[in-house]
């Protein structure tokens, strides 16, 4: 398993509210760490992000689910817009030598599967799961985030 020092990253948890409750989009990771586990889309901050976690989250989620087209453009008719980092709920994991920020982005409706997601090489598959029925192989940061999300909706 790779050991990251001073890791900074960000991602997006896409959510959709249905009559049956909240659904969350998770992707199955192709690589270590946590290979084959489901997680939010996101990744490491890059120099082009200029230290901006939201910029990193947009870039990473666009690379991983929209073939590099910005999600706020590609999914415009599906997202609750505008995507303003100051108004989005988020979770920060801030540990020594590790910080990851996950933004929660609501979708008005789920795009048809031929439209989205267009997964890149980092995920083997991705789908919406009922928030109360998550997959067994789950990245450890996801369950507390989804639990918090379902509590705030209730």
Backbone as ProteinMPNN parsed JSONL, in Angstrom:
{"seq_chain_A": "XXXXXXXXXXXXXXXXXXXXXXXXXXXXXXXXXXXXXXXXXXXXXXXXXXXXXXXXXXXXXXXXXXXXXXXXXXXXXXXXXXXXXXXXXXXXXXXXXXXXXXXXXXXXXXXXXXXXXXXXXXXXXXXXXXXXXXXXXXXXXXXXXXXXXXXXXX", "coords_chain_A": {"N_chain_A": [[0.842, -1.164, 0.0], [0.519, 2.215, -0.811], [2.133, 4.884, 0.842], [1.207, 8.037, 1.766], [2.592, 11.187, 2.225], [1.91, 14.215, 3.74], [-0.504, 14.542, 2.301], [-2.938, 16.076, 0.309], [-6.211, 16.488, -0.718], [-9.348, 16.27, -2.572], [-12.865, 15.742, -3.115], [-16.077, 14.773, -4.541], [-19.268, 14.009, -3.347], [-21.904, 12.869, -4.949], [-25.364, 13.317, -4.725], [-28.787, 12.245, -4.681], [-32.136, 12.857, -4.149], [-34.85, 10.753, -3.598], [-38.243, 9.43, -3.649], [-38.007, 7.223, -2.081], [-35.897, 7.817, -0.469], [-32.54, 9.107, 0.185], [-29.988, 8.823, -2.337], [-26.66, 7.909, -3.178], [-23.777, 8.55, -5.151], [-21.208, 6.333, -5.874], [-17.939, 5.212, -6.691], [-16.14, 2.304, -7.77], [-12.938, 1.61, -6.797], [-10.021, 1.174, -8.783], [-7.353, 0.958, -8.156], [-4.774, 0.699, -5.564], [-4.493, 2.918, -2.745], [-7.021, 0.96, -1.051], [-8.107, -0.65, -3.1], [-10.721, -1.928, -5.098], [-12.653, -1.092, -3.338], [-15.543, 0.929, -2.689], [-15.845, 4.406, -3.237], [-16.02, 8.032, -2.862], [-15.841, 10.205, -5.731], [-12.773, 11.618, -6.495], [-9.561, 13.012, -5.579], [-5.995, 13.574, -5.395], [-4.719, 16.815, -4.71], [-3.47, 19.06, -7.134], [-0.756, 21.094, -8.48], [-1.964, 22.989, -10.229], [-4.382, 23.472, -9.036], [-3.938, 25.34, -7.123], [-4.02, 25.264, -4.31], [-6.704, 25.286, -3.706], [-9.356, 23.612, -2.49], [-11.954, 23.116, -3.473], [-11.665, 23.604, -6.206], [-9.925, 21.509, -6.794], [-11.631, 19.344, -6.239], [-13.644, 19.698, -8.203], [-12.076, 19.405, -10.554], [-11.007, 16.786, -10.248], [-13.379, 15.19, -10.075], [-14.467, 15.776, -12.537], [-12.509, 14.732, -14.262], [-12.713, 12.024, -13.584], [-15.376, 11.224, -13.98], [-16.505, 12.525, -16.178], [-14.918, 12.532, -18.386], [-13.086, 14.615, -18.371], [-14.467, 16.953, -19.023], [-15.792, 19.784, -17.501], [-17.783, 19.204, -14.656], [-19.856, 20.933, -13.921], [-20.582, 22.001, -16.307], [-20.988, 19.821, -18.072], [-22.969, 18.342, -16.751], [-25.0, 20.144, -16.386], [-27.886, 20.363, -16.645], [-28.696, 18.526, -14.8], [-27.687, 18.963, -12.253], [-28.07, 20.636, -9.069], [-27.757, 23.888, -9.256], [-26.227, 27.143, -8.622], [-22.886, 25.763, -8.377], [-21.508, 26.486, -5.607], [-18.873, 26.749, -3.494], [-19.063, 27.82, -0.927], [-21.674, 27.475, -0.166], [-22.176, 24.799, -0.188], [-22.612, 21.731, 1.561], [-20.052, 20.129, 3.408], [-17.442, 17.763, 4.181], [-14.625, 17.583, 6.173], [-11.665, 15.875, 6.484], [-9.129, 16.047, 8.535], [-6.076, 15.368, 9.335], [-2.822, 14.787, 10.872], [-0.503, 15.315, 8.359], [-2.352, 14.679, 6.373], [-5.098, 15.686, 4.517], [-8.41, 15.819, 3.454], [-11.119, 16.957, 1.607], [-14.522, 16.643, 1.189], [-17.097, 17.527, -0.89], [-20.617, 17.896, -0.891], [-22.803, 17.356, -3.406], [-25.848, 18.02, -4.821], [-28.162, 16.417, -7.009], [-30.693, 17.201, -9.326], [-31.979, 15.34, -10.853], [-31.151, 12.037, -11.925], [-28.752, 11.465, -14.388], [-29.248, 9.71, -17.534], [-27.702, 6.488, -18.006], [-26.164, 6.326, -20.356], [-25.31, 8.865, -20.69], [-23.999, 9.699, -18.308], [-22.287, 8.101, -15.653], [-19.14, 8.773, -17.27], [-16.752, 6.976, -16.84], [-13.273, 7.118, -15.97], [-10.026, 5.529, -16.149], [-9.525, 5.068, -13.446], [-11.603, 3.972, -11.998], [-13.527, 0.974, -11.805], [-16.246, 0.642, -11.997], [-19.285, 2.474, -11.376], [-22.032, 3.721, -9.47], [-25.334, 4.737, -8.337], [-26.261, 4.336, -4.988], [-28.686, 3.365, -2.553], [-28.738, 5.383, 0.319], [-29.103, 4.089, 2.697], [-28.31, 1.535, 2.215], [-25.559, 0.655, 1.62], [-22.65, -0.485, -0.244], [-20.665, -3.375, 0.762], [-17.82, -3.333, 0.624], [-16.437, -0.604, 1.418], [-14.94, 2.542, 1.337], [-13.306, 3.796, 4.229], [-13.882, 6.495, 4.942], [-16.297, 7.094, 3.829], [-18.746, 6.037, 4.932], [-19.268, 7.475, 7.454], [-19.703, 10.013, 6.354], [-21.952, 9.656, 4.648], [-23.77, 8.804, 6.566], [-24.01, 11.108, 8.123], [-25.146, 12.735, 6.203], [-27.66, 11.488, 5.738], [-28.793, 11.875, 8.242], [-29.091, 14.643, 8.289], [-31.008, 15.001, 6.355], [-33.228, 13.749, 7.363]], "CA_chain_A": [[0.0, 0.0, 0.0], [1.282, 3.448, -0.891], [2.054, 5.775, 2.0], [1.24, 9.42, 1.337], [2.989, 12.145, 3.239], [1.36, 15.535, 3.487], [-1.505, 14.385, 1.246], [-4.072, 17.0, 0.263], [-7.078, 16.101, -1.811], [-10.752, 16.647, -2.472], [-13.77, 14.972, -3.954], [-17.491, 15.129, -4.514], [-20.27, 12.984, -3.14], [-23.122, 13.229, -5.658], [-26.548, 12.785, -4.049], [-30.075, 12.443, -5.339], [-33.231, 12.539, -3.232], [-35.987, 10.093, -4.234], [-39.344, 9.162, -2.713], [-37.545, 6.167, -1.178], [-34.802, 8.333, 0.354], [-31.34, 9.612, -0.488], [-29.07, 7.923, -3.035], [-25.33, 8.506, -3.307], [-22.969, 7.957, -6.216], [-19.897, 5.844, -5.452], [-17.185, 4.485, -7.709], [-15.271, 1.226, -7.274], [-11.548, 1.967, -7.085], [-9.238, 0.187, -9.519], [-5.978, 0.908, -7.651], [-4.5, 0.901, -4.145], [-5.015, 2.202, -1.589], [-8.437, 0.597, -1.045], [-8.504, -1.243, -4.375], [-12.02, -2.613, -5.137], [-13.585, -0.455, -2.408], [-16.314, 2.042, -3.245], [-15.515, 5.693, -2.613], [-16.44, 9.219, -3.602], [-14.896, 10.543, -6.792], [-11.879, 12.658, -6.021], [-8.161, 12.629, -5.552], [-4.919, 14.438, -4.931], [-4.605, 18.184, -5.183], [-2.353, 19.29, -8.052], [-0.333, 22.502, -8.467], [-2.915, 23.844, -10.953], [-5.512, 23.772, -8.142], [-3.492, 26.501, -6.341], [-4.412, 25.14, -2.911], [-8.153, 25.424, -3.592], [-9.936, 22.268, -2.397], [-13.108, 22.995, -4.36], [-11.122, 23.489, -7.566], [-9.415, 20.138, -6.902], [-12.791, 18.448, -6.288], [-14.235, 19.832, -9.541], [-11.16, 18.833, -11.543], [-10.941, 15.332, -10.08], [-14.653, 14.562, -10.437], [-14.61, 15.93, -13.985], [-11.612, 13.751, -14.889], [-13.093, 10.649, -13.282], [-16.737, 10.855, -14.387], [-16.982, 13.285, -17.342], [-13.836, 12.548, -19.375], [-12.377, 15.888, -18.335], [-15.347, 18.113, -19.205], [-16.202, 20.22, -16.158], [-19.09, 18.647, -14.289], [-20.899, 21.957, -13.884], [-21.006, 22.218, -17.696], [-21.446, 18.556, -18.634], [-24.177, 17.899, -16.056], [-25.723, 21.362, -16.054], [-29.335, 20.176, -16.488], [-28.962, 17.533, -13.755], [-27.199, 19.419, -10.95], [-28.647, 21.805, -8.417], [-26.733, 24.909, -9.477], [-24.812, 27.05, -8.978], [-21.99, 25.051, -7.468], [-20.777, 27.484, -4.848], [-18.281, 26.024, -2.37], [-19.47, 28.392, 0.36], [-23.03, 27.062, 0.192], [-22.271, 23.342, -0.195], [-22.205, 21.0, 2.756], [-18.799, 19.424, 3.148], [-16.788, 17.047, 5.279], [-13.17, 17.7, 6.136], [-10.85, 14.946, 7.262], [-7.9, 16.813, 8.727], [-5.181, 14.629, 10.217], [-1.431, 15.154, 10.585], [0.013, 14.885, 7.062], [-3.418, 14.225, 5.483], [-6.34, 16.464, 4.538], [-9.293, 15.538, 2.321], [-12.388, 17.665, 1.719], [-15.562, 16.106, 0.31], [-18.247, 18.409, -1.066], [-21.844, 17.175, -1.195], [-23.448, 18.02, -4.54], [-27.163, 17.447, -5.09], [-28.619, 16.324, -8.395], [-32.146, 17.287, -9.481], [-32.348, 14.023, -11.361], [-29.984, 11.247, -12.3], [-28.62, 11.365, -15.846], [-29.262, 8.345, -18.079], [-26.365, 5.88, -17.934], [-25.367, 6.584, -21.564], [-24.802, 10.238, -20.551], [-23.1, 9.813, -17.156], [-20.902, 8.577, -15.66], [-18.148, 8.358, -18.257], [-15.652, 6.707, -15.911], [-11.928, 6.961, -16.508], [-9.309, 4.306, -15.779], [-9.353, 4.927, -11.999], [-12.738, 3.243, -11.441], [-14.022, -0.12, -12.636], [-17.659, 0.93, -12.198], [-19.854, 3.431, -10.443], [-23.487, 3.737, -9.501], [-26.029, 5.294, -7.184], [-26.689, 3.38, -3.973], [-29.502, 3.945, -1.48], [-27.866, 5.76, 1.443], [-29.291, 3.133, 3.793], [-27.931, 0.203, 1.732], [-24.268, 0.881, 0.971], [-21.912, -1.733, -0.505], [-19.843, -3.853, 1.88], [-16.456, -2.814, 0.48], [-16.652, 0.835, 1.442], [-13.828, 3.338, 1.862], [-13.674, 4.131, 5.612], [-14.363, 7.862, 5.12], [-17.594, 7.281, 3.178], [-19.892, 5.734, 5.786], [-19.636, 8.603, 8.333], [-20.207, 11.108, 5.52], [-23.312, 9.316, 4.232], [-24.573, 8.784, 7.785], [-24.28, 12.509, 8.448], [-26.047, 13.231, 5.168], [-29.006, 10.965, 5.97], [-29.325, 12.506, 9.457], [-29.488, 16.019, 8.009], [-32.201, 14.965, 5.516], [-34.359, 13.25, 8.16]], "C_chain_A": [[0.901, 1.245, 0.0], [1.078, 4.274, 0.38], [2.199, 7.202, 1.483], [1.701, 10.283, 2.492], [2.491, 13.51, 2.814], [0.38, 15.515, 2.311], [-2.594, 15.426, 1.407], [-4.911, 16.605, -0.938], [-8.514, 16.513, -1.551], [-11.582, 15.8, -3.418], [-15.189, 15.468, -3.811], [-18.306, 13.877, -4.249], [-21.54, 13.496, -3.815], [-24.301, 12.555, -4.966], [-27.793, 13.084, -4.88], [-31.159, 11.996, -4.374], [-34.387, 11.932, -4.026], [-37.099, 9.928, -3.207], [-38.947, 8.105, -1.689], [-36.408, 6.626, -0.261], [-33.617, 8.769, -0.494], [-30.575, 8.485, -1.168], [-27.759, 8.665, -3.202], [-24.563, 7.782, -4.407], [-21.592, 7.585, -5.669], [-19.252, 5.092, -6.607], [-16.309, 3.425, -7.065], [-13.847, 1.486, -7.757], [-10.806, 0.824, -7.776], [-7.859, -0.031, -8.899], [-5.929, 1.032, -6.132], [-4.274, 2.391, -3.895], [-6.52, 1.953, -1.743], [-8.938, 0.105, -2.404], [-9.785, -2.06, -4.18], [-13.039, -2.055, -4.139], [-14.337, 0.659, -3.146], [-15.974, 3.315, -2.493], [-16.147, 6.829, -3.405], [-15.441, 9.431, -4.735], [-14.061, 11.714, -6.298], [-10.451, 12.183, -6.034], [-7.246, 13.733, -5.063], [-4.992, 15.837, -5.541], [-3.36, 18.309, -6.053], [-1.971, 20.766, -8.024], [-1.32, 23.449, -9.159], [-4.122, 24.224, -10.09], [-5.214, 24.957, -7.23], [-4.0, 26.468, -4.895], [-5.9, 25.225, -2.654], [-8.796, 24.034, -3.626], [-11.136, 22.093, -3.324], [-12.663, 22.854, -5.815], [-10.598, 22.068, -7.8], [-10.576, 19.144, -7.024], [-13.464, 18.496, -7.66], [-13.366, 19.157, -10.592], [-11.165, 17.313, -11.454], [-12.24, 14.658, -10.498], [-14.92, 14.689, -11.932], [-13.74, 14.917, -14.725], [-12.179, 12.336, -14.757], [-14.474, 10.258, -13.769], [-17.231, 11.552, -15.656], [-15.921, 13.395, -18.433], [-13.191, 13.929, -19.507], [-13.22, 17.116, -18.588], [-15.87, 18.506, -17.825], [-17.615, 19.772, -15.842], [-20.194, 19.694, -14.295], [-21.35, 22.344, -15.292], [-21.648, 20.951, -18.252], [-22.788, 18.122, -18.036], [-25.105, 19.048, -15.682], [-27.211, 21.119, -15.787], [-29.696, 19.204, -15.363], [-28.606, 18.018, -12.345], [-28.058, 20.54, -10.387], [-27.546, 22.86, -8.452], [-27.136, 26.202, -8.789], [-24.026, 26.25, -7.941], [-21.1, 26.08, -6.784], [-20.194, 26.797, -3.611], [-18.704, 26.556, -1.001], [-20.856, 27.93, 0.792], [-23.206, 25.538, 0.2], [-21.887, 22.768, 1.156], [-20.926, 20.257, 2.418], [-18.335, 18.703, 4.401], [-15.29, 17.215, 5.096], [-12.561, 16.647, 7.042], [-9.498, 15.622, 7.366], [-7.059, 16.13, 9.8], [-3.755, 15.116, 9.98], [-1.004, 14.533, 9.254], [-1.065, 14.402, 6.101], [-4.627, 15.141, 5.642], [-7.125, 16.145, 3.269], [-10.627, 16.209, 2.587], [-13.359, 17.069, 0.696], [-16.736, 17.075, 0.301], [-19.457, 17.56, -1.447], [-22.613, 17.981, -2.246], [-24.751, 17.291, -4.862], [-27.47, 17.473, -6.583], [-30.14, 16.401, -8.396], [-32.715, 15.965, -9.956], [-31.073, 13.325, -11.808], [-29.915, 11.172, -13.818], [-28.763, 9.912, -16.309], [-27.839, 7.797, -18.141], [-25.541, 6.086, -19.203], [-24.797, 8.007, -21.569], [-23.718, 10.313, -19.476], [-23.288, 8.621, -16.255], [-20.109, 8.028, -16.85], [-16.864, 8.137, -17.473], [-14.313, 6.605, -16.628], [-11.304, 5.685, -15.951], [-9.21, 4.081, -14.267], [-10.47, 4.123, -11.324], [-13.153, 2.12, -12.386], [-15.511, 0.042, -12.908], [-18.101, 1.951, -11.167], [-21.358, 3.437, -10.581], [-24.03, 4.451, -8.272], [-26.482, 4.158, -6.284], [-27.659, 4.077, -3.026], [-28.589, 4.224, -0.278], [-27.99, 4.799, 2.609], [-28.935, 1.695, 3.391], [-26.628, 0.316, 0.932], [-23.552, -0.449, 0.73], [-21.008, -2.101, 0.669], [-18.405, -3.348, 1.803], [-16.547, -1.299, 0.313], [-15.437, 1.53, 2.036], [-14.221, 3.838, 3.25], [-14.186, 5.556, 5.819], [-15.783, 8.058, 4.594], [-18.768, 7.085, 4.138], [-20.241, 6.875, 6.751], [-20.209, 9.797, 7.553], [-21.657, 10.852, 5.118], [-24.245, 9.292, 5.438], [-24.963, 10.201, 8.187], [-25.285, 13.11, 7.474], [-27.474, 12.755, 5.424], [-29.624, 11.56, 7.232], [-29.812, 13.916, 9.18], [-30.738, 16.078, 7.134], [-33.425, 14.59, 6.329], [-35.023, 14.325, 8.99]], "O_chain_A": [[1.901, 1.309, 0.714], [-0.028, 4.344, 0.916], [3.194, 7.537, 0.84], [1.237, 10.116, 3.62], [2.639, 13.906, 1.658], [0.437, 16.376, 1.433], [-3.111, 15.634, 2.504], [-4.392, 16.411, -2.037], [-8.86, 17.024, -0.486], [-11.077, 15.224, -4.382], [-15.48, 16.42, -3.088], [-18.071, 12.824, -4.842], [-22.177, 14.431, -3.33], [-24.247, 11.365, -4.655], [-27.838, 14.033, -5.662], [-31.108, 10.886, -3.843], [-34.85, 12.518, -5.005], [-36.919, 10.249, -2.033], [-39.469, 8.081, -0.574], [-36.004, 5.884, 0.634], [-33.684, 8.797, -1.723], [-30.511, 7.361, -0.67], [-27.736, 9.887, -3.348], [-24.681, 6.569, -4.573], [-20.901, 8.415, -5.078], [-19.927, 4.426, -7.392], [-15.798, 3.611, -5.96], [-13.585, 1.572, -8.957], [-10.946, -0.341, -7.401], [-7.256, -1.087, -9.092], [-6.909, 1.419, -5.496], [-3.873, 3.08, -4.834], [-7.2, 2.663, -2.484], [-10.061, 0.41, -2.805], [-9.91, -2.798, -3.203], [-14.181, -2.515, -4.109], [-13.826, 1.247, -4.1], [-15.833, 3.311, -1.271], [-16.729, 6.62, -4.47], [-14.331, 8.901, -4.701], [-14.589, 12.68, -5.748], [-10.167, 11.063, -6.459], [-7.671, 14.686, -4.41], [-5.286, 16.008, -6.724], [-2.319, 17.731, -5.743], [-2.766, 21.602, -7.593], [-1.493, 24.586, -8.722], [-4.81, 25.201, -10.389], [-6.127, 25.521, -6.628], [-4.363, 27.499, -4.329], [-6.325, 25.235, -1.499], [-8.783, 23.361, -4.657], [-11.312, 21.021, -3.902], [-13.233, 22.062, -6.566], [-10.802, 21.493, -8.869], [-10.511, 18.21, -7.822], [-13.814, 17.456, -8.217], [-13.875, 18.415, -11.433], [-11.311, 16.629, -12.468], [-12.207, 13.651, -11.206], [-15.534, 13.804, -12.528], [-14.182, 14.312, -15.703], [-12.131, 11.549, -15.703], [-14.736, 9.071, -13.959], [-18.293, 11.193, -16.164], [-16.017, 14.257, -19.307], [-12.805, 14.352, -20.596], [-12.74, 18.232, -18.39], [-16.336, 17.653, -17.069], [-18.529, 19.935, -16.65], [-21.338, 19.39, -14.634], [-22.405, 22.96, -15.447], [-22.731, 21.005, -18.836], [-23.643, 17.593, -18.747], [-25.907, 18.926, -14.756], [-27.744, 21.621, -14.797], [-30.869, 19.072, -15.011], [-29.164, 17.534, -11.36], [-28.689, 21.293, -11.129], [-26.532, 22.738, -7.765], [-28.296, 26.345, -8.403], [-24.448, 26.088, -6.796], [-20.071, 26.487, -7.322], [-20.948, 26.312, -2.767], [-18.7, 25.811, -0.021], [-21.186, 27.983, 1.977], [-24.275, 25.043, 0.558], [-20.964, 23.248, 1.813], [-20.734, 19.811, 1.287], [-18.77, 18.992, 5.515], [-14.756, 17.014, 4.005], [-12.904, 16.546, 8.22], [-8.794, 15.75, 6.365], [-7.293, 16.289, 10.998], [-3.499, 15.792, 8.984], [-1.145, 13.324, 9.067], [-0.737, 13.769, 5.098], [-5.121, 15.35, 6.751], [-6.589, 16.19, 2.161], [-11.204, 16.053, 3.663], [-13.062, 16.999, -0.496], [-17.297, 17.401, 1.347], [-19.34, 16.619, -2.232], [-23.015, 19.12, -2.012], [-24.75, 16.092, -5.14], [-27.101, 18.397, -7.308], [-30.804, 15.758, -7.582], [-33.782, 15.53, -9.523], [-30.047, 13.964, -12.038], [-30.91, 10.85, -14.467], [-28.438, 8.989, -15.563], [-26.884, 8.554, -18.31], [-24.313, 6.027, -19.134], [-23.906, 8.317, -22.36], [-22.659, 10.906, -19.687], [-24.422, 8.164, -16.114], [-20.396, 6.943, -17.357], [-15.991, 9.004, -17.442], [-14.223, 6.08, -17.738], [-11.993, 4.862, -15.348], [-8.838, 2.985, -13.847], [-10.299, 3.647, -10.202], [-13.138, 2.284, -13.606], [-15.989, -0.386, -13.959], [-17.383, 2.249, -10.213], [-21.899, 3.191, -11.659], [-23.311, 4.73, -7.313], [-27.016, 3.151, -6.749], [-27.48, 5.256, -2.723], [-27.766, 3.386, 0.089], [-27.077, 4.701, 3.429], [-29.22, 0.752, 4.129], [-26.609, 0.098, -0.279], [-23.818, -1.43, 1.425], [-20.635, -1.243, 1.469], [-17.832, -2.972, 2.826], [-16.713, -0.789, -0.795], [-14.959, 1.156, 3.107], [-15.359, 4.267, 3.44], [-14.876, 5.803, 6.809], [-16.41, 9.078, 4.88], [-19.693, 7.897, 4.149], [-21.417, 7.22, 6.862], [-21.093, 10.499, 8.044], [-22.498, 11.743, 5.237], [-25.395, 9.719, 5.336], [-26.111, 10.459, 8.548], [-26.158, 13.887, 7.86], [-28.409, 13.551, 5.335], [-30.841, 11.735, 7.299], [-30.812, 14.355, 9.748], [-31.458, 17.076, 7.154], [-34.532, 15.043, 6.038], [-35.985, 14.046, 9.707]]}, "name": "protein", "num_of_chains": 1, "seq": "XXXXXXXXXXXXXXXXXXXXXXXXXXXXXXXXXXXXXXXXXXXXXXXXXXXXXXXXXXXXXXXXXXXXXXXXXXXXXXXXXXXXXXXXXXXXXXXXXXXXXXXXXXXXXXXXXXXXXXXXXXXXXXXXXXXXXXXXXXXXXXXXXXXXXXXXXX"}
